[in-house]
Amino acid sequence: MNLYALLEKGFPKNREDCALETQDGLYYSWRDIDRATAMLANLLRNLKLPSGSRVAVQVEKSPEALFLYLATLRAGYVYLPLNTAYQESEIQYFIENAEPAVVVCSSKNFSWISKIAFKSGTQNVFTLNENRTGSLLERAAQCSDQFKPVTKSDDDLAAILYTSGTTGRSKGAMLTHGNLGSNALVLKDFWGWQKGDVLLHALPIFHVHGLFVAAHGALLNGSKMIWLPRLDTVQLIKHLPRSTVMMGVPTFYVRLLLDPNFNKGVCKNMRLFVSGSAPLLTETFNTFQKVTGHTILERYGMSETVMLVSNPYKGSRIGGSVGVALPGVEVRVVNETGKRCGSNEIGGIEVRGPNIFKGYWRMPEKTAEEFTKDGWFKTGDVGRWGGETSAGKVPDHYLCIVGRNKDLIISGGYNVYPKEIESFIDDMDGVEESAVIGIPHKDFGEAVMAVVVPKPGVQLNSQTMIDALKAKIANFKVPKRIEILESLPRNAMGKVQKNVLREQYSN
């Protein structure tokens, strides 16, 4: 079933009700969503795009950006969201790899993005700005506001999400209408969505958490969203008293707790706080509980799978654990031989279910590598059932994430793979080699750090290197700190010992 058609079933009967409210006081009704997505869908259809065409989007968060996503689903095409922090070399790779038929970008980036797009064979490039301007809306305004959702099977592609890879190049995770629809339906029940719920939405919408988990939940439940363009604790505190649900990364909760205006009274109408995309420190979990009386619900998912595991809405939420497998999702922890681990035994986490992605875009060999012979997806994360956390004893059916493929850094909810950053650093004049690691950070969970060895006789400047990287890669990938060393620690096989570096710089 077309995912848009599924979500639309949740829209309230009274289409004049408010569906989305911005911090600037703009109101969009459910009828506005219906009409806007129909006009945008008609615009896409009028372009006479081939079946399965990709629509690549790098724009600032706005209600219209959400409508573009829904319109792409409605018209039966494949949505490709891109992080707004991505720079030229990154965008070039995504466009060359995905070969989108349509690219939508901010007006400020049109000059360089359009050059990349046209050179790669994309014929349609539009602009969309956060202040409701741009060529996309100008063209769509001329289209009909009636559109019947294109029929799609559960196995048809709905979106491609690029996720970093250990080899340094991003992989496009292909998610189907069935993948996303099944997960939305499960979470609606599992998280106890109720009539009258209001979602406070401050997450980005180029990301699983903001686009699929949060927005899908509100749409499927017919719930109003208070739409904030970005994390702003003043705005969060202002709108929390009128909200019942909020989803965020741990950074949201850390910053709220630091604000003197944040207290129990602000949260008096709240029903549920959800945290994900990065590990939630037990200290944050406990402090939030003391200050507000609310227990944060932590969950676990991936770009390739959407949500897999969650602490329960009804039942014990345990700090340091991501909870139980969602209904319909199978999770196993296995040792190096593939044998299932017992309680409190650490192993690799593997999953199976209707939400698991179709594979990596144009990477059949990589796709095959990531699945077991019996059809389980290897997450690359390491965990255990039960055991102990700093919060105490964990039930045996609760999952604890104890690590991940060792190189991955999660900073502020964003995945950073060191190999990619190292390739940029190693290309710099005067650099012999580098090692990128994650070190603890009280705000972002982990911060990116680089250790660099200069070529003989060369003097390197850390700040100059950081400034150079900011022009090449997304800001969240740029090392917060660079240390210059004479050599990197290595084992007997000559492999760099990043664990030694992490120990050295984590204290």
N, C-alpha and C positions, 0 to 999 in steps of 0.2 A: 504494500500500500504506500502511496505517496506520503512522505512524512508530513508535508504541509497539510494534507487532507486529514491526517491523524490529529495533528495539533489543533486544527480548526474545529474539530469535534468538541474540544474543551472550551471554545469561546462561549461566553454567556448569551442567553437568548436576547437580552437587551443589548444590542450592538452600540447603543449610545453611551453605555457606561465607560468610565475612564479605564483604558488599558495601560497607558504609560504616561507618566508625568516627569518632566525634567526639572532640574534644580532651578531653571530659569522661569518656571511657572507655566511651561507649555503643556497642554493636555492633548493626548491622542486617544480617540475612542477606538473600540473594537471595529467599528465601521471604517474608521480611518485606516486601520491596518489592512482590512479587506480591500479597500479601494486602492491604497498605495501599492500593495503587493501585486494587485491585478494589473495596474498601469505599468509597473516595472517588468512584470512577466510578459506583458504584451510587447514592450520594447524589445526584450530579449528574443521573443518569437519572431518579431518583424525583421530581425537581423538574419533570419534563415540560417541559423547555426546547425551544424551537423549534430546528430544524436550523440549524447555523451560529452558534449563540449564543456570545457572548464571555464569558470568565471573566477579570475584571480582578483582579489580585493585587498588593497593596502590603504585604508583610510582611518581617520580618527573616529572614535566611538561617537555615535549619534543614533537617534531613533531611525533615521533613514538608512543607516548602515545595516541595522537589524532587518529592516523591511527588504533591503536588497538580498540578504541571505534567504529570507522566506520566499521572495519572488523567484529566486534561482531554483529552490526546491519545487515551487508551484509550477514553474515552466519545464521542469524535468531535467535541468542541467546540473552540473557538478560544481559545488562551491569550494573555493580555495582561499581561505583566509590567511593573510600574511601579517606577521608582527609589525607594528608601526615603527619599531626601532631598527628594522633591517635596513642596511645600507646598500650601495650600488652593486657591489660584487655579489652580495647575497641575493638580491632581487634578480640579477641577471641569471644566476643559477636556477632559481625557481621557475622563471619564465621559460628559459631554454629547456628545462626538464619537463615541465607540465604542458608546455605548448597550449596555453589558454587561448580560446577564441575571443574572449573579452578580458580586458584589464581595466579596473577602476582604481583610481588613485586620487590623492589630494591635489588640488590645483598647484600648490607650492612645489610638488614633485613631478608635475606633468612633463616638464622639458626633458628630464633625463630618463624617466620611466618610459615615456612614449618612444624614445629612441631605441631603448632596449627591446620594447615590445614589437615595434615595427620591424626591426632587424631580425627578430625571431619569427616573423610571419604572422603576428597578431594584427588583425585588421581593425579591431574595434577597441579604442581607448577612450574612456570617459573620466570625468572628474566628479568627485563628491566631497563636499566640505562639511564640517561639523555645524556650520551656520545655515544649513538648508540651501546652499547654492551649489552650482556645478552643472556641467553639460548633461550629466545623467538625468537629473531631475527636470531640466529644461526639455529634454527629449521625451521623457516619460509623461510629462504634463499633456502632451498631444495625443496620448494613447487612451484607449477605452479603459473604463474602470470595472469591466466585467471579464472574468477569466476562469475557465473551468480547469482545476488542477490536472496536469498531464498524468495519465495512468502509469504507475511504476510498480514493479514487483519488489518484494523485500530484498532481493539480491542485486538490485540496480544501485549503482553508485550515487551517493548523495553529496559526499564531501571528500576532499583529500586534505589531510593535515600533515604538514611537514614536521618531522621530528628529527632531532640531531642524531647522528650515528657516530659510533666509536672510530670509524675511519675518517671522520671529519666532514663528510658530505651528508647532507640531510636526506632522509628517506620520506617518501610520500605515503602515509598510511591511508589506505582506501576504506572508507566507511560507507556502508550501504544504508538505504532507507530502513531496512529491517534492523540493522545494528543499532541505529539511533532511536528508532521508535520503540523497540523492546526495552531499552534501557530507561527511556523516559517513563514508560508505563510502570515499570518495576519501582522506580524511585518515587513516583506519585503516591503509591501505596506505602512503600517502606518508610518514607519520611513523613507520612501522615498529612499530606497536603489537605487543607480544609477550605470550605467555602468562606470567603471573606479574607483569606490570606493576602497580605501585601508584601511583595518582595523588594527589599532594598538592594539594588543592583549597582555595584561599584567596580565590578571586575571588567577586564578587557574582553572584547568579543572576537578576538582572533585565536582563542584558546578554548580547550574542551570545557573547562570549568564555567566560564562566563557564557559561552555560546550554547553549548549543548546541555549542561547540567542545570544551570540557573534559569536561562531563558526558556528552555523547553519545559521545565517544571511549571513556571508561571503560566505559560501559554496553554499547556495541556490542562491546567486547573482553572483556567479563566480568571487568573489573579492579576490584579494591578501590579505594575512595576514602577518603583521610584527610580529613575534612571540618572545615575551620576556618571560623568565622563571619566572619572579616575578616582583613585584613593585620595580622599580629603577628609581628615578626621572631624573637622568643623562641620562639614556637610553631613557626614555620617551621624554625628551626635544630634544635629538639627532634625534629621528625618527618622531616626530610630523610634521615637515615640509614636509615629504613625505607621510603623512597619511591624510585621509579625515574623518574617523570615529574612535572614541575611546569610550570604555565602561569601567566604573570603579565604585568602591565603593567610598563613600565620602572621605575616607582617601587619595585616589589618588589626588583629587582636593585640599585638604588641604595642602598636601606636595608639590604639584606643585606651589601653591601660596607662599609658604615659600622659594622657590628657587629663588635667585636673577637673574638667567639666563632665567627664564620663563617670557615671555612677549607676546604682541600681534603679533609680527613678527613671533614667533615660530608657531603660530596657523594660519598663513596666508592661508594655503590650507585646513584647517579643515572645514568640513560641519556640523558635529554633535558630541556633547559630551553627553553621556548618563550616568546617575547615578542611582544606585539602591542598593538593599541588606541591606540598613540601611538608616535612615532618613538623609536627607541633610539639614544642618543648613542654615537658611535664610541668615545668615552672609556670609557663603561660597558662596551661590548662587549669592548674590549681588556683592561680591568682585570679583568673577570670571568674572562676566559680565563687570565690570568696567575695569579690567586688560586686558581682551582679546577681548571684544566686542561680545563674544558668550554667549548665554543663555543655561545653562545646562538643558537637558531634563531629568526630574525625572520620574520614573515609579515605579510600585508596582506589585510584584508577590510573589510566594511561591514555595517551593519544590514540593508541591502537585498539583500545577496548572500552573507552569511556569508563563508567564506574564498575568496579568488581566486588568490593568489600566495603562494609560500612558498620560503624557502631549503630546500635538500634535506636529508633526513635522512642519506642517503648521497651525499656529494659536498661541494663547497666551500660554506661559509657565509661570506658576505662582509659585513663591517660597512658600513653605509650603503646596503645594497641589501635589498629585501624578497624577492628571489629570482626564481623562474621560475613561469610560469603552471601551475596545478594541472592534472592530467589531466582532459580534458573541458571545461576552461574556456578560452575564447579571450580574449585581451587585445590591444588595439591602442592605440597612441599616435598621435594625429592632430593636424594643425595647424588653424588657424582655418578653412581651406577644406574640412576633412574628409579631406585627403590624409594617408596614413600617413607618419609621421616615420621617418627613417632612424636608424641608430645615433648616440647622443649628441645627438639633436635633441629638444628639449623640446616637449611638447604635452599635450593633454588625454587622460586615460586613459578608454577605453571597454571594456566587457566584454560577453561573451555566454556562456551556458551553462545547464545544467539547474538551477543553484543561484540563478539570478537571480530576484528576487521578482516577484510577480504584478502589482504596482502599488501605489499609495498609496490607502489606505482613503478612499472617497468623494471622491476627488480625480482624476477622469478627465482633466481638462485638465492638471494638474500631472504626472500619469503620462505623458501624451503628450509633454509638453515634455522629459521626461528620457530619452526613447528616440529614437534616430535612425530614419529611415525604413526602414533595413534591419535594425532590430531590436536594435541595440546600446544598452546602458545607459550613459549618460554619468555617470561617477562624481563629476565635479566636482573630482577631483584632477588634479594636473599632475605629469608624470614623463618619464622617458626610458629607453631601452634602453641599457645599457652606460655608457661614459664613465668618469670617475674619481670616487672618493670619497676621503675622508681615509685610508681603508684601502688605497687603491691602485687599480689598473685593475680594471674590472668587465666580465665577459664580456657580449657583445652580446645574449644571451638572458636576462640578468638585469635586472629592473626596479628603477629607483631613483625614489622619490617625492621630488620637489624642491619641492613646494608643494601647496596645495589651494585650493579656492575661497577667495579671499583673506580672507574674513572669519572663517572657521571657526577656533576655538581648541580645541585638545585639551589638557585639563588633567587629569593623573592618569588618562588613559584615557577620560575623558568628553568628549563633544562639547558645546561651548558656542558658540552663535551670538550675536554681539554685538547684533544687532537686537532680540532679546528683552530683553536686559538694559537696553539703551538706552531701550526703551519704559517700563520701570519707573522708571528714573532721571529721564527727561524729565517724568514725571508728578508728580515731587516738587515741593513748594512751593519757589519761588525758583530753579528750574533753567531756564535758557534753552535749552540743548542739551547733548548729551553724545556722546562717541565711546568705544567699548569696543574694546580691542586685547588681543592676547596678547603677553606679554614672556617671555623665557627664564627658566626656574626650574630649579634643579639637582635638585629632588626631583620636581616634577610635570611636567617637560618645558616646559610653558608655564603661566604664571599669568595670570589675568584681571585687567586693569587698566582703569580708567575715567578719562577726562579730561573734566572738567565745566566748563561756562561758566555762571556765575550770572546771574540777571537784574540789570539796573542797580540799584545801591544795596543789593543783598542780600549778606550774609555767610553762606557755607556752611561747614559743618563736615564734614570727610571721614569721621571716625569715626562721627558721628551718622548719616550717610547709609549707611555700611556696616551699622550695627546695624539700620537700618530695612529694608534689603534682605534681611537674614537672616530676617526674619519673613515675607517674601513669596515668596522663591525658594529653590531647593535650594542648599545651602552651596557646592557645587562651582562654581556660577555666580556667586557673590558676589565682586565685585572684591577682590583682596588689597590693592589700593592705589587710592586716588582722588586725583588731582591737580586743583586748581582753577586754571583759566586764564582770561584775559580774552577770548580768542577761539581758535577752532580753525583750523589751517592749511587753506587751500583752494586749488584750482587755478583756472584762468581760467574754468572752467565753473561754479564755485561748489561743486564737490564736495569734501567733507572728504578731506584727504590723510592717510589712516591710515598709509601707508608712512613719512611724515615723523615721525609720532608714534612709530611702532615704532622707528625709528632713534634718535630722541631718548631714549627711555626704556629701550632694550635694552642700553645701555652702562653 
